[in-house]
Amino acid sequence: MKLTLKDGSSLEYDAPMTVKEAAAKISEGLARAALGAKVDGVVRELGYVLDGDHSLEILTFKDEEGRKIYRHTCAHILAQAVKSIFPTCKLAIGPAIENGFYYDIDFVTPITMDDLPRIEAEMKNIIKANYKLERFTLPRSEALKLMRGYKEDYKVQLINDLPADAEISFYRQGDFTDLCAGPHLPSTGMIKA
């Protein structure tokens, strides 16, 4: 099997390997900096398994797509922190944006500037806990049941708005689960900000 790299060079391999393992074969420094990869033009996570001939571009924070993976993981950490402090809040969406990330959250009682240090401290705890981000998929009926169980009305609406043939994926980190297409970093501990 062959990986064609961005510079036109190639790596040959005999058995499937993850993007992270491929990055290590290129260089240990690249493996340490890697946040994801473009595999055949599609942005993938470090744990994505390469099992054939592919074009491969390792993404770091220097790359826009790498920053998006990093920031998207930050948005999930923010959501987990807020949900742990304000369990009655409802989560909507939390994407990466050009200069950072955000999460739309509906609060029963609005937060104030005084709440921000508590949220930041909880985010730091989540990062320190180094939770693995685990992706899983569910059929539509089970996905709806899961989000209804969490009382996440906006997530139920988002699932209902997906096309009938859409893959419905989630990410779990610690005791927090969110509806999400990804990609993400392998763990919360990779966030250094």
Secondary structure, DSSP 8 states (H G I E B T S, - for coil): -EEEETTS-EEE-SS-EEHHHHHHHH-HHHHHH--EEEETTEEE-TT-EE-S-EEEEEE-TTSHHHHHHHHHHHHHHHHHHHHHH-TT-EE----EETTEE---EE-SS---GGGHHHHHHHHHHHHHHT-B-EEEEE-HHHHHHHHHHTT-HHHHHHHHHS-TT--EEEEEETTEEEE------SBGGG---
